[in-house]
Amino acid sequence: MRVGIMVTGLALAIVGLAFADGRHGAMLAEFRPDIMMLPQAVIIVLFLGLLVRGFLHRNRPRVGGKLGPIQTTDRPPALPSGFSRTYTRAVTLFVASDATHFPTLKAFLRDGTAQQPVVMRIYRVAGCKAEIEIPDRTADYERIDAAQALALLRELPDPRLVRRLHLRDEPSFLDPWVRKLRGEAFYNLGHATNFSLIVLYKPDWRLGQSLASTLLHEWLHLVAFASTVQLWRFKRANAIEPLPPLALEPVNFGDRNTEAYEAWCDLGEKLLGYDENAARQTALQTPLHAVILWRCVERMLRRTPLRLRSTRFDELIERGKFMRAEVEPKARALRARLRV
């Protein structure tokens, strides 16, 4: 805002001087190049800032690993149905086992993690840019395969939000730090980042529906990252309709919206979950928050192309009818009460 005021003041000064001596056309022509260079200077400063930040964080571990070069294989496996391409890529993953002796998260990430090079078999989903990444080796558990991962992805209201679905055979490198803070056994089941990445840790097909719920929870993070206005309204609704506390307090890794993100995903997992009665009860208990979240997700659900439409489309459309008939009137009544 200060920049805007300075630019406005400068422009007015230029115009005033120009009209004062009768040479306004020449004066504006003289000053316009300097004004036009201001946006370019801002872009250059931001770009340099990103470069410096990238250099300082070059050795930090990354969720989902660091992508390496694409590799060639003599005999690529048969392409399963629903995919348009498969290839292999070298990826550097990160592991950690103990965070007890590290005083800060920064120290733990710098010195308490180790690199683990692996080869990932990557499957491109037909019709969109989503890719499923699976370690190109035998797992020591009943890992889901590409077809099972695709089936889970197709249950989401809009799978296009996911750019990378990364299946990980080892626990998250952040788990030791969280266990240190909580003082109890803790294991991440999934992780989402604002780079359209979802990681599933040790996705065993025997987990059944809980694995689908984990993917849905992480997908809702991507929705929240992409829905700034709706998330702001969701947070504002607490003034009228306080949400119950989360069953597990989230660990904040430096994002001021962490608590709001987790509240959004916790509520969304119930509203969009596989238990119809639980979804209805949750919506009726928190109608204002439920309507904000539901409208956001339903818009995505309806706009998804037919070839990528959720396999749960009809089920969720029916649930939407309940939301409009029973939940939206309660939300309107709450808003009206606040105005009074």
C-alpha positions, 0 to 999 in steps of 0.5 A: 500500500505504501508503494501505491501511495508513493507512485500516486504521489509521484504521478500527481507531482509530475502532472502538476509540474507539467501543467505548470510550465505548459509542457505537460506532453513533453514532461510526461514523455520524459518521466514515463520510462522511469515509471514504467520501470517500477514494475520491472524492478519489483519483479526483479527484486522478487525473483532475486529474493526467491533465488536467495531463498532457494540457495539458503534452502538448497540442502533442506529435505523436501516432502516428496523428495528431490526429482532427478533425471528421467531414466530409460529401461529396456523393458517397460512394464505393460501400461495399465488401463487409465494411464497414458504413459509410464517412465522411471525417474531418479528421486532423492528421498529423505529419512530420519530416525531420531530428533531427541538431541536437536534443539530446533527444527532447523538443526534437525532438518539440517543435520538429523536427516539423510538422503536416500536415492531411489528409482520411482516408476511414474504413471501419467493419468490419462486425460490430465497431468496427475502422475502416480509415483511408486518405488520401482522395487519390492515393498516389505508390506502390501503396497497398493499398485498403480491401478489401486492408486488410480481407483483411489484418485478417481474417488476424489471430487476433482483429481486434477488438483493432484499433480503428484501422488507419491507413494512412500515405503518409509515413514515421514522424515518429520515423524521423529520431530513430531514425536519429540514434541508430543512425547508419544508414538506418532506416524504421518499417514499422508502429507500435502504441499501447496505444489499439488503434491500428496504423499501417502506413507506406507499405503497398504491396501489392507487399510481399506477405506481408511486409506481412501479417507487419508487421501481425501483429507490430504486432497482437502488440503490442496482445496484449502491452499487454492481457496483463499477467499473461502478459507478466509470466510471459513475462519470468520465463521468461528465468530458465529459458530465456534468449531469443536476442538480437533481431536489431535492438535496440529504441529505448526511448521511455520504456517499461520494458517495451520490450524485453519487448514486442519479444521477445514480438512477435518470437517471436510473429511466428515462431510465428504466421507463414506458414512452418510449418517456421520456426514449429515450429523456433522453438517447439521451441527456446524451448518455455517462452516459446512455450507462454505466448504461444501459449496467450494467442493461441489463447484469443483465436483460439477466442473470436472470433465466427464472422463475424469468425473468422480466415481462417487459423483452420484452419491455426492450429488445426492448428499448435496441435495440434503445440504441445500434442503436441510443445512443451508436454511440453518446457515442462513438463520445463523447469519441473520441472527448475527445481523440482529 
